[in-house]
Amino acid sequence: MHRAAALCVLAWPALASAQMEVLRFDDDFAAQRAHCAATRSNASPGSNAACWKEMPLGTRLPWTLSLGGEARWRYEYTHHPAYGEDPQDKRGAVLQRYAAFVDLRAGNRIRGFVQINSAWATGRVAGPSPVDENRLDLENAFVEVSSQASAGSVLGLRHGIQELRLGSARLVDVREGPNVRRTFQGTRGWAQFGAWRVDAFDVSPRLALPASFDDRRSLTQDLQGVYATRNQSNSGLDLYALHYDARDARYVQGSAQERRWSLGVRSFGQRGPWDWNWEAVLQGGHFGDASIRAWTLATDTGYTFTGAQWSPRVALLAAAASGDRHPGDGRLETFNPMFPRGNYFGEDATLGPHNFFNLQPTVSFQPHADVSVEASLDVFWRQSPDDGVYAPAGALVRAPGGSRARHVATVASLGTTWEPTPQWTSSVVLAYLKPGRFLRETGDHQPLGYIELTLRYRF
């Protein structure tokens, strides 16, 4: 795969060294355009994709046009999916995802951004899952206005179809791992002043349907919130309040309308060889006639041996989220991450951040400037033995079933990423999940093996 990527690089135009973001509308098109100007004498504009950014549309009006996109090809194979409960794919699945976007701006005040996406899957014995296939649809389609309120202060408003990613993506994310990304529809405003940025939004998730241009706004889920971030040179602080409304929520204790508040704080940064990313959330509200009392604490603390060969980093990820202790006591204590990363605990995406506590030591290193390797061991338990185990999207994977065991699974994983250019990335992930006592006592419990090969190009 590495050889194929290297050959393809020769056939595709180069792009600026400016970073391309997970949310492509956050790309720094001005920096990419500057790269175009710096290299124009060495190559024609058509051979440099950086020259497709901030292209001027005439001399009288300050209109600019930017073009970009991505292609991602992935092979994945799961041995004993869902620990033997789901159908076994014979040769694995091949996933393809393509996207293209157009960004049109009138100076620094008015902007229109449209991005389309096409996702395909072959090889699933049971057919593509809801996050595998979406033939052609809008990923982003919004209008944005902004203005400078004063020196160093900016106000903005965005309305339409848009991707949303908050902080470290523990509660709201675009779901980059699966083949179909998550989108929302609604309004988002922001104010930036000094080191602070404050966002306020009122959105609903869009239902990703498999045909062309058939996605639609959910009529059963809404999300409102305020999210504030303060960034300094080596540290940052997030403070937020979110309100989630789901008319058909389902937990072990039943189905009902869920109205849930989340109050959170996150501290992150780096000081010398140490880095950290800590987050705590309290949740309240109502689930039908029951009150909600839930919480989570997630920590990631690392140390990098900067003077050693390959710059190894060792880290410990330790996290917990509450589970329901007594399903009939008029209180729901299961933490709900709402719209988290699809691959929250690993690329296999089998376990979600509900009713759990885990310890995950990791080690990573860089044997070459464009190659990184990471290995981890994740031990996963239930926080409450009266609650079940959930998937990342919130579906109940395994009910308590009378088992009092807490140990769910132990997961060993190894991954390597090769990034020969800013545009091309290839990766390999191997994972092995050994069922714990809880899975052995409540149903199928075959060891789960997982392999993933990914090649991606972005411009």
C-alpha positions as CSV (number, residue, x, y, z in Angstrom):
1,M,0.0,0.0,0.0
2,H,2.8,2.4,0.8
3,R,4.3,1.8,-2.7
4,A,0.9,2.5,-4.3
5,A,0.6,5.7,-2.4
6,A,4.1,6.9,-3.4
7,L,3.3,6.3,-7.1
8,C,0.0,8.1,-6.8
9,V,1.7,11.2,-5.3
10,L,3.6,11.7,-8.5
11,A,0.3,11.9,-10.4
12,W,-1.5,14.4,-8.2
13,P,-0.9,18.1,-7.8
14,A,0.9,19.3,-4.7
15,L,-0.7,21.5,-2.0
16,A,0.5,23.9,0.5
17,S,2.1,22.8,3.7
18,A,-0.7,24.6,5.6
19,Q,-2.6,22.1,7.6
20,M,-5.9,20.7,6.3
21,E,-8.5,20.5,9.1
22,V,-11.0,17.8,10.0
23,L,-13.6,20.4,9.2
24,R,-12.5,21.6,5.8
25,F,-14.3,24.9,6.1
26,D,-11.8,25.7,8.9
27,D,-8.8,25.4,6.5
28,D,-6.5,28.4,6.3
29,F,-7.0,29.1,2.6
30,A,-5.0,32.3,2.9
31,A,-1.9,30.4,4.0
32,Q,-2.4,27.9,1.2
33,R,-2.8,30.7,-1.3
34,A,0.5,32.2,0.0
35,H,2.2,28.9,-0.8
36,C,0.8,29.1,-4.3
37,A,2.4,32.5,-4.8
38,A,5.7,31.3,-3.4
39,T,5.8,28.4,-5.9
40,R,4.2,29.9,-8.9
41,S,7.5,30.5,-10.6
42,N,8.4,26.9,-10.3
43,A,5.2,25.4,-11.6
44,S,2.1,26.4,-13.5
45,P,-1.0,27.3,-11.4
46,G,-2.9,24.2,-12.7
47,S,-0.3,21.9,-11.3
48,N,-0.5,23.3,-7.8
49,A,-3.7,22.7,-5.9
50,A,-2.8,25.5,-3.5
51,C,-3.6,27.8,-6.4
52,W,-7.2,26.5,-6.2
53,K,-7.6,28.4,-2.9
54,E,-8.7,32.0,-2.7
55,M,-8.8,32.5,-6.4
56,P,-9.8,36.1,-7.2
57,L,-12.9,36.5,-9.3
58,G,-12.2,39.8,-11.0
59,T,-10.5,43.0,-9.9
60,R,-13.4,45.3,-9.0
61,L,-15.2,43.2,-6.3
62,P,-13.3,41.3,-3.5
63,W,-14.8,37.9,-4.4
64,T,-12.7,34.8,-4.0
65,L,-13.3,31.1,-4.8
66,S,-11.7,28.1,-3.1
67,L,-12.0,24.4,-4.3
68,G,-11.0,21.2,-2.5
69,G,-11.9,17.7,-1.5
70,E,-10.8,14.3,-0.4
71,A,-10.9,10.6,-1.3
72,R,-10.6,7.8,1.2
73,W,-10.3,4.1,0.5
74,R,-10.5,1.6,3.4
75,Y,-10.5,-2.1,3.8
76,E,-11.6,-3.6,7.1
77,Y,-12.2,-7.1,8.4
78,T,-13.7,-8.1,11.7
79,H,-13.4,-11.7,12.9
80,H,-16.4,-12.6,15.1
81,P,-18.2,-9.2,14.9
82,A,-20.1,-8.3,18.1
83,Y,-18.3,-11.2,19.7
84,G,-20.0,-13.7,17.4
85,E,-23.6,-12.3,17.5
86,D,-23.4,-10.5,14.1
87,P,-23.0,-12.2,10.7
88,Q,-19.5,-12.9,9.6
89,D,-18.2,-11.1,6.5
90,K,-16.4,-13.5,4.2
91,R,-13.6,-11.4,3.0
92,G,-14.1,-8.1,4.8
93,A,-15.5,-4.9,3.6
94,V,-14.2,-2.2,1.1
95,L,-15.3,1.3,2.0
96,Q,-15.0,4.3,-0.3
97,R,-15.6,8.0,0.5
98,Y,-15.3,11.0,-1.8
99,A,-16.0,14.7,-1.0
100,A,-15.6,18.0,-2.8
101,F,-16.3,21.5,-1.7
102,V,-16.7,25.1,-3.0
103,D,-16.0,28.1,-0.8
104,L,-17.2,31.5,-2.1
105,R,-16.4,34.7,-0.2
106,A,-17.2,38.4,-0.6
107,G,-14.3,39.9,1.3
108,N,-14.3,39.0,5.0
109,R,-18.0,39.5,5.6
110,I,-20.1,37.1,3.5
111,R,-19.4,33.5,2.8
112,G,-21.1,30.5,1.2
113,F,-19.7,27.0,1.6
114,V,-21.1,23.8,-0.1
115,Q,-19.6,20.3,0.3
116,I,-21.0,17.1,-1.2
117,N,-20.1,13.6,0.0
118,S,-20.4,10.1,-1.5
119,A,-19.8,7.0,0.5
120,W,-20.0,3.4,-0.7
121,A,-19.5,0.0,0.9
122,T,-19.2,-3.5,-0.5
123,G,-18.6,-6.9,1.2
124,R,-21.0,-6.7,4.1
125,V,-22.9,-10.0,4.4
126,A,-25.8,-8.3,6.1
127,G,-25.6,-5.3,3.8
128,P,-24.2,-1.8,4.5
129,S,-24.8,-0.4,7.9
130,P,-26.3,3.2,8.4
131,V,-22.8,4.6,8.8
132,D,-21.3,2.7,5.8
133,E,-23.2,4.0,2.7
134,N,-24.6,7.3,1.6
135,R,-24.5,7.5,-2.2
136,L,-24.5,11.3,-2.7
137,D,-25.6,14.1,-0.4
138,L,-24.8,17.4,1.2
139,E,-22.2,17.4,3.9
140,N,-22.2,21.2,4.3
141,A,-24.3,23.9,2.8
142,F,-24.4,27.1,4.7
143,V,-24.3,30.9,4.5
144,E,-22.1,32.8,6.9
145,V,-21.8,36.5,7.8
146,S,-19.2,38.0,10.0
147,S,-17.9,41.4,11.0
148,Q,-15.2,43.0,13.2
149,A,-16.9,44.5,16.1
150,S,-13.7,46.2,17.4
151,A,-10.0,45.7,17.4
152,G,-9.4,42.0,18.0
153,S,-13.1,41.2,18.2
154,V,-15.1,39.3,15.6
155,L,-18.8,38.4,15.5
156,G,-20.2,35.7,13.2
157,L,-23.4,33.9,12.3
158,R,-23.8,30.7,10.2
159,H,-27.0,29.0,9.1
160,G,-27.7,25.8,7.1
161,I,-26.3,22.3,6.9
162,Q,-23.0,22.1,8.8
163,E,-20.6,19.8,10.6
164,L,-20.1,20.4,14.3
165,R,-17.1,19.4,16.4
166,L,-16.7,20.6,20.0
167,G,-13.5,20.5,22.0
168,S,-11.9,17.1,22.1
169,A,-15.0,15.6,20.4
170,R,-16.1,13.5,23.4
171,L,-19.7,14.8,23.2
172,V,-20.2,16.3,19.7
173,D,-18.2,15.1,16.7
174,V,-18.4,14.7,13.0
175,R,-17.8,10.9,13.4
176,E,-14.7,10.8,11.2
177,G,-13.9,7.1,11.7
178,P,-17.0,5.6,10.1
179,N,-17.6,5.9,6.3
180,V,-20.5,8.4,6.7
181,R,-19.8,11.5,8.7
182,R,-22.4,13.2,10.9
183,T,-23.9,16.5,9.9
184,F,-26.3,18.9,11.6
185,Q,-28.8,21.5,10.4
186,G,-29.5,24.8,12.1
187,T,-27.8,28.0,13.3
188,R,-24.5,28.8,14.9
189,G,-23.2,32.1,16.1
190,W,-19.9,33.1,17.7
191,A,-17.9,35.9,19.2
192,Q,-14.2,36.1,19.4
193,F,-12.4,38.6,21.6
194,G,-8.8,38.3,22.8
195,A,-8.0,34.7,23.9
196,W,-11.7,33.8,24.2
197,R,-14.1,32.4,21.6
198,V,-17.8,31.8,22.5
199,D,-20.1,29.7,20.3
200,A,-23.9,29.4,20.7
201,F,-25.9,27.1,18.5
202,D,-29.3,25.6,17.9
203,V,-29.2,22.5,15.6
204,S,-30.6,19.1,14.9
205,P,-28.7,16.1,13.5
206,R,-29.5,15.0,10.0
207,L,-30.5,11.5,9.2
208,A,-28.0,9.9,6.9
209,L,-30.1,7.8,4.4
210,P,-28.4,5.6,1.8
211,A,-29.8,7.0,-1.5
212,S,-28.9,10.3,-3.2
213,F,-30.0,13.6,-1.8
214,D,-32.4,12.0,0.7
215,D,-30.9,13.0,4.0
216,R,-33.2,15.0,6.2
217,R,-33.3,16.9,9.5
218,S,-34.2,14.8,12.4
219,L,-37.6,15.5,13.9
220,T,-36.9,13.7,17.2
221,Q,-33.5,15.1,18.3
222,D,-32.3,18.7,19.0
223,L,-29.1,20.2,20.5
224,Q,-28.6,23.7,21.9
225,G,-25.7,25.0,23.7
226,V,-23.0,27.5,24.6
227,Y,-19.3,26.6,24.3
228,A,-16.5,28.9,25.4
229,T,-12.8,28.3,24.8
230,R,-9.8,30.2,26.1
231,N,-6.5,29.5,24.3
232,Q,-3.1,30.5,25.6
233,S,0.4,29.7,24.3
234,N,0.7,26.4,26.0
235,S,-2.7,25.6,27.6
236,G,-6.4,26.0,27.2
237,L,-9.7,25.9,29.0
238,D,-13.2,25.0,27.8
239,L,-16.5,25.8,29.6
240,Y,-19.8,24.7,28.2
241,A,-23.5,24.1,28.7
242,L,-25.5,21.8,26.4
243,H,-29.1,20.9,26.2
244,Y,-30.2,17.7,24.4
245,D,-33.7,16.6,23.6
246,A,-34.6,13.1,22.2
247,R,-38.2,12.1,21.8
248,D,-37.5,8.4,21.5
249,A,-34.5,7.7,23.8
250,R,-33.9,4.1,24.9
251,Y,-32.0,2.7,27.9
252,V,-32.2,-0.5,29.9
253,Q,-35.1,0.8,32.0
254,G,-37.2,1.6,28.9
255,S,-38.1,4.2,26.3
256,A,-39.2,7.8,26.9
257,Q,-38.5,11.4,26.0
258,E,-35.1,12.6,27.2
259,R,-34.3,16.2,28.1
260,R,-30.8,16.4,29.3
261,W,-28.5,19.2,30.4
262,S,-24.7,18.8,30.3
263,L,-22.3,21.2,32.2
264,G,-18.7,20.6,31.4
265,V,-15.2,21.9,31.9
266,R,-12.0,20.8,30.0
267,S,-8.3,21.7,30.7
268,F,-5.7,20.9,28.1
269,G,-2.2,21.9,27.1
270,Q,1.5,21.1,27.2
271,R,4.3,22.1,29.6
272,G,7.8,20.9,28.9
273,P,7.6,17.1,28.2
274,W,4.2,16.8,29.8
275,D,0.8,17.1,28.1
276,W,-2.7,16.7,29.3
277,N,-6.4,16.7,28.3
278,W,-8.8,16.4,31.2
279,E,-12.6,16.8,31.0
280,A,-15.4,16.5,33.5
281,V,-19.2,16.7,32.8
282,L,-22.3,16.7,35.0
283,Q,-25.7,15.9,33.6
284,G,-29.2,16.5,34.8
285,G,-32.7,16.7,33.4
286,H,-35.6,14.2,32.8
287,F,-36.2,10.9,31.2
288,G,-39.9,10.5,31.0
289,D,-41.0,10.9,34.7
290,A,-37.5,9.9,35.9
291,S,-34.9,12.5,36.8
292,I,-31.4,12.3,35.3
293,R,-28.3,12.3,37.4
294,A,-25.2,11.4,35.5
295,W,-21.5,12.3,35.2
296,T,-18.2,11.5,33.4
297,L,-14.5,12.1,34.0
298,A,-12.0,11.6,31.2
299,T,-8.2,12.1,31.5
300,D,-5.3,11.7,29.1
301,T,-1.9,12.5,30.5
302,G,1.3,12.0,28.6
303,Y,5.1,12.4,28.8
304,T,7.4,12.7,25.7
305,F,11.1,11.8,25.9
306,T,12.1,14.6,23.6
307,G,15.8,13.9,23.8
308,A,15.5,10.2,23.0
309,Q,15.6,8.6,19.6
310,W,12.1,8.4,17.9
311,S,10.7,10.8,20.6
312,P,8.7,8.2,22.4
313,R,5.6,9.3,24.3
314,V,4.0,7.3,27.1
315,A,0.5,8.1,28.3
316,L,-2.3,6.9,30.5
317,L,-5.9,7.4,29.5
318,A,-8.2,6.9,32.5
319,A,-11.9,7.6,32.2
320,A,-15.3,6.7,33.7
321,A,-18.9,7.4,33.0
322,S,-21.9,6.7,35.3
323,G,-24.3,3.8,34.7
324,D,-27.9,3.3,36.1
325,R,-27.8,1.6,39.5
326,H,-31.5,0.8,39.9
327,P,-33.7,0.8,36.8
328,G,-36.9,1.2,38.7
329,D,-36.0,3.8,41.2
330,G,-37.3,6.9,39.3
331,R,-33.8,8.0,38.4
332,L,-31.7,7.5,35.2
333,E,-28.0,7.6,35.9
334,T,-26.6,6.4,32.6
335,F,-24.3,9.0,31.1
336,N,-25.2,10.0,27.5
337,P,-22.3,11.4,25.3
338,M,-25.0,12.4,22.7
339,F,-22.9,12.7,19.5
340,P,-19.5,11.3,20.2
341,R,-16.7,10.0,18.0
342,G,-17.6,6.8,16.2
343,N,-14.3,5.2,17.1
344,Y,-14.3,6.4,20.7
345,F,-12.1,3.6,22.2
346,G,-10.5,2.4,19.0
347,E,-11.0,2.0,15.3
348,D,-13.0,-1.2,15.9
349,A,-15.8,1.0,17.3
350,T,-17.5,-1.7,19.4
351,L,-17.7,0.0,22.8
352,G,-19.2,3.3,23.6
353,P,-18.7,5.8,26.6
354,H,-21.7,4.8,28.6
355,N,-21.6,3.0,32.0
356,F,-17.9,2.3,32.0
357,F,-14.5,2.9,33.6
358,N,-11.3,2.0,31.8
359,L,-7.5,2.3,32.0
360,Q,-5.6,2.5,28.8
361,P,-1.8,2.8,28.9
362,T,-0.3,3.8,25.5
363,V,3.1,4.2,23.9
364,S,3.8,6.0,20.7
365,F,6.9,6.9,18.8
366,Q,8.1,8.3,15.4
367,P,10.8,6.1,13.7
368,H,10.7,8.6,10.8
369,A,9.6,12.2,10.4
370,D,6.5,11.0,8.4
371,V,5.8,7.7,10.2
372,S,4.2,7.3,13.6
373,V,3.4,4.1,15.6
374,E,1.1,3.7,18.6
375,A,0.4,0.6,20.8
376,S,-2.2,0.5,23.6
377,L,-3.9,-1.9,26.0
378,D,-7.4,-0.9,27.1
379,V,-9.1,-2.7,30.1
380,F,-12.8,-1.9,30.1
381,W,-15.3,-2.4,32.9
382,R,-18.9,-1.5,33.7
383,Q,-19.3,1.3,36.2
384,S,-22.6,-0.1,37.4
385,P,-23.4,-3.8,37.3
386,D,-27.2,-3.0,37.0
387,D,-26.7,-1.3,33.6
388,G,-25.7,-2.7,30.2
389,V,-22.9,-2.1,27.7
390,Y,-23.6,0.4,24.8
391,A,-22.2,1.1,21.4
392,P,-20.7,4.5,20.5
393,A,-23.9,5.7,19.0
394,G,-25.9,4.7,22.1
395,A,-27.5,1.4,21.1
396,L,-27.6,-1.2,23.8
397,V,-25.0,-3.9,22.9
398,R,-25.6,-6.2,25.9
399,A,-28.2,-6.0,28.7
400,P,-27.2,-6.7,32.3
401,G,-28.8,-10.2,32.0
402,G,-28.5,-10.8,35.7
403,S,-24.7,-10.8,35.6
404,R,-22.9,-8.9,38.4
405,A,-19.5,-9.0,36.6
406,R,-17.9,-5.7,35.7
407,H,-15.0,-6.7,33.4
408,V,-16.3,-6.3,29.8
409,A,-13.3,-6.8,27.6
410,T,-9.5,-6.2,27.3
411,V,-8.4,-4.6,24.0
412,A,-4.9,-4.7,22.6
413,S,-4.3,-2.5,19.5
414,L,-1.4,-1.5,17.3
415,G,-1.5,1.2,14.6
416,T,0.9,2.9,12.3
417,T,0.5,6.0,10.1
418,W,2.6,7.1,7.1
419,E,2.2,10.6,5.8
420,P,4.6,11.0,2.8
421,T,3.1,14.4,1.9
422,P,0.5,16.8,3.5
423,Q,-2.0,15.4,1.1
424,W,-1.5,11.6,1.3
425,T,-1.9,9.5,4.4
426,S,-1.9,5.7,4.8
427,S,-2.5,3.7,8.0
428,V,-2.8,0.2,9.3
429,V,-4.6,-0.8,12.5
430,L,-4.7,-4.2,14.2
431,A,-6.8,-4.9,17.3
432,Y,-7.7,-7.9,19.4
433,L,-10.6,-7.8,21.9
434,K,-10.7,-10.6,24.5
435,P,-14.2,-10.8,26.2
436,G,-14.3,-10.4,29.9
437,R,-16.5,-12.2,32.5
438,F,-19.6,-10.0,31.8
439,L,-19.7,-10.9,28.1
440,R,-19.0,-14.6,28.9
441,E,-22.0,-14.6,31.3
442,T,-24.5,-12.8,29.0
443,G,-24.2,-14.3,25.5
444,D,-21.8,-14.9,22.7
445,H,-18.2,-14.2,23.7
446,Q,-15.9,-15.1,20.8
447,P,-12.6,-13.1,20.7
448,L,-12.9,-10.3,18.3
449,G,-10.1,-9.6,15.8
450,Y,-9.9,-6.5,13.6
451,I,-7.7,-5.2,10.8
452,E,-8.0,-1.9,9.0
453,L,-6.1,-0.5,6.0
454,T,-6.7,3.1,4.9
455,L,-5.4,5.3,2.1
456,R,-6.5,9.0,2.0
457,Y,-5.9,11.9,-0.3
458,R,-6.9,15.5,0.4
459,F,-6.5,18.7,-1.6
